[in-house]
Amino acid sequence: MSVNNKCFFLNVLSIIRHFE
């Protein structure tokens, strides 16, 4: 997994947690 993909994944998780 590239660093970019990892950062993107973490961003998505943060957004999901924000909407929960």
N, CA, C and O atoms as CSV, one atom per row, in Angstrom:
chain,resi,resn,atom,element,x,y,z
A,1,MET,N,N,0.862,-1.209,0.000
A,1,MET,CA,C,0.000,0.000,0.000
A,1,MET,C,C,0.889,1.247,0.000
A,1,MET,O,O,1.769,1.392,0.849
A,2,SER,N,N,0.656,2.120,-0.935
A,2,SER,CA,C,1.466,3.335,-1.014
A,2,SER,C,C,1.055,4.325,0.079
A,2,SER,O,O,-0.024,4.215,0.663
A,3,VAL,N,N,1.920,5.274,0.337
A,3,VAL,CA,C,1.633,6.274,1.380
A,3,VAL,C,C,0.397,7.089,1.012
A,3,VAL,O,O,-0.431,7.398,1.870
A,4,ASN,N,N,0.278,7.432,-0.266
A,4,ASN,CA,C,-0.876,8.209,-0.709
A,4,ASN,C,C,-2.176,7.473,-0.426
A,4,ASN,O,O,-3.139,8.063,0.066
A,5,ASN,N,N,-2.200,6.193,-0.736
A,5,ASN,CA,C,-3.402,5.404,-0.490
A,5,ASN,C,C,-3.708,5.337,0.995
A,5,ASN,O,O,-4.869,5.391,1.399
A,6,LYS,N,N,-2.664,5.218,1.807
A,6,LYS,CA,C,-2.853,5.144,3.254
A,6,LYS,C,C,-3.453,6.450,3.771
A,6,LYS,O,O,-4.387,6.429,4.573
A,7,CYS,N,N,-2.925,7.572,3.320
A,7,CYS,CA,C,-3.452,8.875,3.746
A,7,CYS,C,C,-4.900,9.030,3.303
A,7,CYS,O,O,-5.740,9.518,4.057
A,8,PHE,N,N,-5.182,8.612,2.081
A,8,PHE,CA,C,-6.548,8.709,1.569
A,8,PHE,C,C,-7.492,7.856,2.406
A,8,PHE,O,O,-8.601,8.282,2.730
A,9,PHE,N,N,-7.056,6.664,2.752
A,9,PHE,CA,C,-7.877,5.764,3.558
A,9,PHE,C,C,-8.153,6.369,4.931
A,9,PHE,O,O,-9.275,6.300,5.432
A,10,LEU,N,N,-7.135,6.955,5.527
A,10,LEU,CA,C,-7.311,7.577,6.845
A,10,LEU,C,C,-8.269,8.763,6.743
A,10,LEU,O,O,-9.077,8.992,7.643
A,11,ASN,N,N,-8.179,9.501,5.667
A,11,ASN,CA,C,-9.104,10.629,5.466
A,11,ASN,C,C,-10.531,10.144,5.362
A,11,ASN,O,O,-11.432,10.734,5.958
A,12,VAL,N,N,-10.751,9.083,4.620
A,12,VAL,CA,C,-12.097,8.526,4.468
A,12,VAL,C,C,-12.623,8.063,5.827
A,12,VAL,O,O,-13.782,8.310,6.161
A,13,LEU,N,N,-11.788,7.404,6.596
A,13,LEU,CA,C,-12.205,6.939,7.922
A,13,LEU,C,C,-12.596,8.118,8.803
A,13,LEU,O,O,-13.595,8.057,9.520
A,14,SER,N,N,-11.817,9.182,8.749
A,14,SER,CA,C,-12.128,10.366,9.556
A,14,SER,C,C,-13.473,10.955,9.164
A,14,SER,O,O,-14.257,11.353,10.026
A,15,ILE,N,N,-13.741,11.010,7.870
A,15,ILE,CA,C,-15.011,11.560,7.384
A,15,ILE,C,C,-16.165,10.680,7.847
A,15,ILE,O,O,-17.192,11.184,8.301
A,16,ILE,N,N,-15.999,9.368,7.731
A,16,ILE,CA,C,-17.053,8.440,8.145
A,16,ILE,C,C,-17.333,8.598,9.641
A,16,ILE,O,O,-18.491,8.659,10.057
A,17,ARG,N,N,-16.288,8.662,10.434
A,17,ARG,CA,C,-16.457,8.805,11.874
A,17,ARG,C,C,-17.116,10.135,12.202
A,17,ARG,O,O,-17.869,10.234,13.170
A,18,HIS,N,N,-16.842,11.137,11.417
A,18,HIS,CA,C,-17.426,12.461,11.648
A,18,HIS,C,C,-18.941,12.436,11.423
A,18,HIS,O,O,-19.687,13.136,12.107
A,19,PHE,N,N,-19.384,11.635,10.470
A,19,PHE,CA,C,-20.814,11.578,10.146
A,19,PHE,C,C,-21.582,10.610,11.038
A,19,PHE,O,O,-22.813,10.626,11.049
A,20,GLU,N,N,-20.865,9.759,11.791
A,20,GLU,CA,C,-21.564,8.791,12.645
A,20,GLU,C,C,-22.198,9.489,13.826
A,20,GLU,O,O,-22.832,8.840,14.659
